Amino acid sequence: KSWDGKKIDDVIAVWGYPDKQRTIAGHNLYVWSQGTYKVKNAYGTKTKDYCTRSIEVNDKNIVIGGESRGAACPATLIGARKWKHKEKTN
């Protein structure tokens, strides 16, 4: 809800470029995903901490909704600023 009414460019300035952009049933969505693996126990079992965030924009690129899913999603704006994607290199 904190992004409602803001431009998608404002979100990108904080979170970095989205991993996906798509239109579903006439809705324009931007999706960011982040995940890391951690060793869970002495046997080397791995679990994936992840966060997937979706932002919906209207035809003027103004945020009209969004959601977060996953245990690794930051709960505050301060956490969200640290969540920004790193530059990808080839």
N, C-alpha and C positions, 0 to 999 in steps of 0.2 A: 504493500500500500504506500510505502514511502516514496515510490517513484511515480505514482499516479499524477498525471498532469504535466510531467516533465517530458522533454524531448528525448528520443532514443539516443541521440548523440551525447546527452549528459550521462546516460547509463554506460555507454561505451567508453567514455572518458574515465570512468571509475573502474569498470570491470574488464576493459579490453574488448577486442573484437569477439563477437559470438562464434561458437563452434558451428552453429547451424542457423539458417534463416529459412523459413518456409511459410507457405500459406495453406491453411487447413480450413476447409468449409468457409472460406471468405475471411478468415482471421489471420492477420499478419503476426507471426511469432518469431522471436529471437530466443535462442537456447544456448546456455553456457553450461558446460559440464567440467567437473574437476574431481579427481580421485587419486588416492594414494593407497599403497599396500603396507600393512604392518604385520610383523610376525606376532601371532596370537599366543603361542605357547612353545614349550620346549621341543615339540615335534615339528616345528616349522609350519604349522597351519597358518595360512594367510587369510586375512579378511580385508575387504576393500571398504575404506571410508570414502564416501562420495557426496557430492552435492550437484544437483541439476536444478538450474534456475531457468524459468521461462518468463518472458515479458511479451505482452500483447500490445500492439500499437494500432491506432486508427489510421485513416488514409492521409493524415497530416503528420504522421510519425510522432504522435503524442501518446505516451503510455496510458493505457486504460485498464490494465490489470497485470497480474503476474502471480507466480507461485514458486516455492522452493521445496525440493524434496531431497531427503538424505540426511544422515547423521553429521556430516561435515559442513553443513551450511552455517555460516556465521550468523549470530543472533543480533548483531548491532551494526550500525553504519561503520564504526571503526573496524570491526572485523571484516566487513565487506570491502573496505579499501585495501586491506592486506590480501584479500582474495583475488585481486586482479591478476589476470593471466600473464605469464612471462612470455616474452617474444619467442616465437618459434624460429628455429634456424634449420637450414638444410644441411 
